[in-house]
Amino acid sequence: MVARAAGLRRVVGTAAYAASQLLLIALLYVTYSLSRHLAAGREGSALTAAGHVWRLERALYLPSEATVQRLALHAEFLIRAADWFYIVVHFPSVIVLLLWVFVRHRRHWTRIRNILIMTTGMALVIHLLYPLAPPRFLPQVLNVPLVDTGKVYGPSPYGEGSGGIANEYAAMPSLHVGWSLIEAWAVITILRHRARWIAVLHPVLTTMVVVVTANHYWLDAVVGSTLVVISIVVLDRVRRLWAQRAEQAEAERVEVERSEGKRVEGERSGSVPSEVVAPCPRRPEESADGRSDDARDSPEVAAPPR
């Protein structure tokens, strides 16, 4: 009966914890989805920033997104596959990762969850502070021959105007690349089989997809990856500091319990710990003639003659 009650409490506790984590992830998704409304009225700034980013990439001698896309356009099936990948893989892949970690590798859950939340939070702040139109909008600003593959070939993640589920002016940073990097890092750090390194292909393929479909710049991928690295380093440092403080607190607790145990044991046995017992002065013994040993051993001093 006791074992059954304990098992029931464990199941209820796990279900409650799972529900709380699901609510947290749902809140993150809602915040991510609603951020598109905050870009309303900032289209001009986003298009201006697109021209700046394009010129900066050329100054850094990065490959032209237009050149990469032009090569891919020779194979229409690749473009359609890239469009489907951009839509289908992004959210489902992170959901699969979270379920896999929570169910099969629970001890890694907090670490993966916190990195995902911190990376997404920093990305959303940048989205709001620096609206950026993706490369597919560049023909409106510069003479850049880029194609909106989602609109021309389909499918597109964006509805008419800005009626889709995503913020069209949140190119910097790329959460497609950032999340894919988190997923690859999680698989590599959790598993131990050599095949885990295949996961590296996921962020590489995602980067190529977002560039070929003209949804992101190279710099979007760089910034998204940088946010992931910052999250990993900072949270790992916090975890180590927390563990050190916990170890110090545990050592202090054990020392206090040990000292308390010695004191209680001494009281029960009627003895006092040696460190609190003051040495008693030695009382000199007297001999039969009434003098002490010290007085007897000292030489007698004759009285001066009168």
Secondary structure, DSSP 8 states (H G I E B T S, - for coil): -HHHHHHHHHHHHHHHHHHHHHHHHHHHHHHHHHGGGGGTT-HHHHHHHHHHHHHHHHHTT---HHHHHHHHTT-HHHHHHHHHHHHHTHHHHHHHHHHHHHHH-GGGHHHHHHHHHHHHHHHHHHHHHS-B--GGGGGGTS------HHHHTS--SS-STT-SSS-TTB-SS-HHHHHHHHHHHHHHHH--SGGGGGGGHHHHHHHHHHHHTTS--HHHHHHHHHHHHHHHHHHHHHHHHHHHHHHHHHHHHHHHHHHHHHHHHHHHHT---GGG---------B-TTS-BHHHHHS--------
